Structure formats: structure tokens, C-alpha cells
């Protein structure tokens, strides 16, 4: 485990705050790059814990999905951290494949243009 020795149970997580969804930040364990921001409901989190692969709730398709089920770009989860308010997750992954559906390593590959800089 990469995180602290403190742990919480699934029953302590505040799924109710955002209508059953938790934001999930996905971070590469080696580079510390932020790869994605996605969402998980309880079932997605349970599947992630059970399988060791990143599962999410697709807000656009309104369905449960495992990252890589179509693309093959599975993201093995090494650790799961819960924030101090018990309503956001951090999946720490051993990423060997692109996270983004565009083929980029990270979904955060656009810089906001600022003409004043």
C-alpha cells in the first residue's frame, strides 16, 4: 500500500453527497502524473477492489465500465485513497498504456490559452 496506515470501510464513504457518485482522480504511481478525472459509484469501487483494475461510472453513457474493456488500455490499481471528507477517491495506478480515449497518456493534454500571459 502506498498510502497511510489509516483505513476506512466502504460503509464510511459518503456516496450520498453527490447522488451516489464520487470523483476519482487517477494518478500514475511512478511519474505522479494525473491521468484522468472520472466518477465511481459503489459498484464501480467494489469492482475495482475485487478485480484490481480501474472501474468507473460513465456519466455520459450512464453505465458502469472498466477502463480498457474496449481499448485494451487496462489500468491496474495499486492503491485507493479516500479524501478527508470521505467523498472523493484517488486511484494510484501502474499505468503501462494510454489512459485517454484519444490515445494520449493522460486526459490532461490541453493547455488553456491565455492571451494576457
N, C-alpha and C positions, 0 to 999 in steps of 0.2 A: 504494500500500500504506500502510495506516495504522500498522502495527506496526513493529518494529525491522528493521534490515537483516539480522539473523541469520535463517537459514532452515534447515529440516530436510526430509529427504525422507520420503516415505510409509514407506519401509522402516525408518526410525528410530523410528517411532511404536510404542508398546507396546500393541498390540491384545490381547496375550495376558493382560495383568494382570486384566482383568475379563471373561474369556471372550469376547473379540472385540468388546466394546462400550466406547466412550468416552463419558463425559458431555460434552454440548455445551451451553455457556451461549450464549444468543442475545441480543445487545445491539444496540440502535439506535445507529447511527453518529452521529446528530445530538444526540439527547437524552441518550444514555448509559443510558437505561432498560434494565433487564434484562427481556427479553420472555418468555423460556422457558428451561427446562432440559429437554433431550431427550438422546437417545443416537444415536450413529452407529457403524456397523461400517465396515470398509474400503470396501465397495461404496458405502455412503451418502456417505462422504467423497470417494471418486473421482467419484461423480455430481455432488456439489456443486462440485468443482473443474472438472469438464468442462462443466457447464451454467450455473454462476453462480447457481443457485437452491439454497435450503436443502433438503437431503435428510437423512432420519433413518431409524433403525431403530425401529419401533414395538414396545415391549416388551409391550404389551397385545394387539396383533393379530399379533405375531410375523412382521412383514413390513416390507419396505423401502417408504418413502413419501416423496414430495416434498411439502413444505408448500405447500398451495394447490391440489393436484391435484383436490380435490373442491370446496373452498370458493372458489377463485379468489384466496385471500389468499397469493399467492406472496411469498416473502421473498428479494429479491436480495442475494446475499452479496458484500460489498465486500472483505472480508479474512478470513483464517482465521489464528488464533493458536494455538500449541501451548504448553502449560504446561511448566514446568521439569522435570517428571518424565516428560514425553512420553506422558501418559496422559489428558489432558483437553483439550478444544478450546473456543475462543471463536469463534463466527461473528459477525462485525460486519456488520450488515445495513442496507440503505437501506429501512427499513420504511415503506410508504405505506398499509398495510392492517392490520387486526387480526391479531395473532399467535395469540390464544387461540380455541379452537373455540367458546367461549361468545359470541364477538363482542367481547370486551374487547380493548383494545390489547395488554395484557400478561397473561400467565397468573398473574402475582403480583398479584392484586387483593383477596385476603382478608387481613385483619389478625388475628393471634392475639389472642383476648380474654384479658386478664389482669386478674382482679378485684382484684389487690393493687396496681395502679397508680393 
